[in-house]
Amino acid sequence: MATEIAGYRYIGQGYGVVPVGRREGFALNVTEPKQMIALLTNPEKVKQTVVVTPGGTTTFVAPLLYKKPAGIITYAGTPESHLGIVGRNFGVAIVMTLKLEGMDSIPDGTPLLLDCEGKLGRVYVKL
């Protein structure tokens, strides 16, 4: 099965915005600008964080791209949205319109692997 990676469990897929390979980080659900501002004050944490946000039109996520997060996951949006277009220029792993399988949400702190090697982006939880 193409979705198997040793040490990880596949949890879903969406659009891969840019083929950057595999990236690992810890999930952080961000739904408000103040949460993003708090994250931006800690550059080391940003590099280890996979931001999970409701939609690709969440423009307050865009400033984070300058800090090179481990990745970004959205539950809506397309690679043609603002985040998708701008995200390509920064080479950040972005999975948009993630459809989860076997779970309803991704809790904060969950260790994740984003596999962005093609047009589909796959998301895994570390075992």
C-alpha positions, 0 to 999 in steps of 0.5 A, spaced: 500 500 500 502 506 498 500 509 504 504 505 509 511 508 512 514 504 517 513 507 524 507 511 522 500 510 521 496 514 515 490 518 517 488 522 511 490 526 505 489 532 501 492 537 496 499 537 496 501 544 494 508 544 493 513 537 492 517 538 498 518 531 500 517 529 507 516 534 513 515 532 521 513 536 526 508 537 532 500 539 531 498 546 533 491 547 532 490 555 530 483 558 529 485 565 531 490 571 529 492 571 536 494 564 536 498 565 530 501 572 533 503 568 540 506 562 535 510 567 531 514 570 538 517 563 538 521 562 532 524 555 534 517 552 536 515 555 529 520 550 526 517 544 529 510 546 528 505 543 523 499 548 524 492 545 523 487 550 521 480 550 518 481 553 511 486 555 506 483 562 506 485 563 513 490 569 511 493 570 518 497 564 517 501 567 511 506 571 515 508 564 518 511 562 512 517 567 513 519 563 519 519 556 515 514 552 519 514 544 519 508 544 515 501 547 515 494 543 514 488 546 512 481 542 512 478 546 506 481 550 500 485 549 494 492 550 492 490 556 488 487 559 494 492 565 497 495 560 502 497 555 496 500 560 492 504 564 497 506 557 500 509 555 494 514 561 494 517 558 501 517 551 500 513 549 506 509 543 506 502 544 506 496 539 505 490 543 503 483 540 504 485 534 509 480 528 509 481 525 515 480 517 516 480 514 522 479 520 527 475 526 527 481 531 529 488 532 530 490 534 537 495 539 539 502 536 540 500 530 536 507 528 532 506 528 525 509 526 518 507 530 512 508 527 505 508 532 500 512 528 494 506 529 489 499 532 487 497 529 493 499 530 500 499 525 505 499 525 513 501 520 518 501 520 526 508 517 529 507 511 533 
